[in-house]
């Protein structure tokens, strides 16, 4: 099995960008009327619930994916605790030192909506790596939460 790598060019030390949430549709998140941010989670935002939607590749048009690309598969809700997630979302993006080499690994998008006690919902930008994936701390914290399926595409 061959592993492909892509080298990005840079001039010294740079910081990776925050990863804005994908502009994909998922009924469980769309109904929350959340706003997608190009910035990280605000310092004073304290989530009390989270919803994440997972996706699959959609090579043909369907009801769940009117255009080829991605179709939502399932939505899950978590009631926390979110202290570790908030801390991870406040980490700075990874610094780029020299010429990074990124494995050609496809990362399936995940849509994450956070709601506070007042009912405000945000879809925050996630701190990323130089290879444009969420920081490992963010991913491991999300994976460590207890999620309950609330909706599934038929």
N, C-alpha and C positions, 0 to 999 in steps of 0.2 A: 504494500500500500504506500503510495507516494504522499508526501505532505508538501503542500505548496506554501510558499512564504512570499510576502510582499514587503519590500523595504520602502519606507517613506523617507523623503529627503527633509533635512532641517539644517539650520545653522545654529547649533549650540543647544542651549536649554530652553525649552518651551513648556507650557502647561497644556494638557489636554483640555478639551472643551467639556462643558456639561452636555449631557445627552438629552435632548428634548424628547418627550414621549411621542411615539409614532402617531401619525394622523390616520388612525384606523378606527373602525366602528365596532363597538361592542355594546349591545343593549343595556347591560347592567351598569356600565360606566356612562354611556351616553345619557341615561335617565337621571344621573346625578347632577347634570349641568355643570360639571367641573370645568375649570379653566386650565388650559395647558400653559405651563410656564417655560420660559427660556432660561429662567434663573432657578437656583436651588431652592429647597424648601425654606420659607421665611423663618427666621430665628424664633419668632414667638408663636409659630403654628404648632399646636399639640393635637395630633390625631387621636381619635377614639375608635375609629374603624377604618378598615382598608378594603378595597375591592381590587382584584387583579384579574385581567382577562388574558388567556393564552390563545395563541393562534396556530394555524397550520398553513402550509403552502397551498394555494388554490391555483391550479394551472388552467382551469376552465371557469367560465362564468357559472354562478349558482345564486340561489336566493340569498345566502349569507355573504356572498362575494360577487357583486354585480360586475366587477372587473377582475381579471386574473391578478394574482398577487398573494394576498393573505385573507383568510377567513377565520373568524373567531371560533374557538372550540368550546371553551368553558370559562365560567366566571366563578371566582372564589371570594369569600369574605373572611376577614380576620378581625378579632376584637382585641388583638395585642397580646401582651404588652408591647408598646412601640418605642420604649426608651432607646434600645439598641439601634432600631431602624432610624430614628431621628438623628442619633449620633452619627451613624454611617452616612446619612444623606447630607450631613453638614461637613463631611470630609472634603478637602479640596481635590480636584481632579489630579490624576497622576502627572508627575513631571516627566518630560521627555528629555533624556540626556543622550546626545549623540543620535545615531541613526537607528531607529527602532526596526525590529524585524517582527512582523505580525503573521501568525499562522493564518492561513485562509480557512477559518472556521466560521460557519454560518451560525449566527446567534438569532434564534427566533424571537421576534418582538414580544414584549409583555407590556400591557397597559396597566398602570398603577394609579389608583385614585385614593386619596386620603381625605377623610372627613373629620372635622373637629366637633367639639361639643355643641357649638352654635349651628351646626349643619352646613358650614362652609366646606366646599370640596375643591381640592386642588389636584392637579396632575403635575407634580414637580419635575423639573429637569434632574437627571441623576448624574452624580459625579462619575466621570468616565476614565478609562485607561487610554493610553496613546493609540491603542488598537480599536478604539470606538466601541468598547463594551463596558457595562457597568463595573465599577470597582468591585473586586472580590468581596470586600466587606459588606457592600450593599447586597450583593447576590446571596451571600451566606446568611445574612440577617433575614432576608425575605424567605429563603428556604427554611429557616429555623422557626418561623411563625406557624401557628396552627391555622390551617385554612379549611373552610367548609364550602363545598360546592353549592352554589345557589342557582346556577343556570347552565345548561349544556345545549349546544347546537345539535339538532336532530339530523 
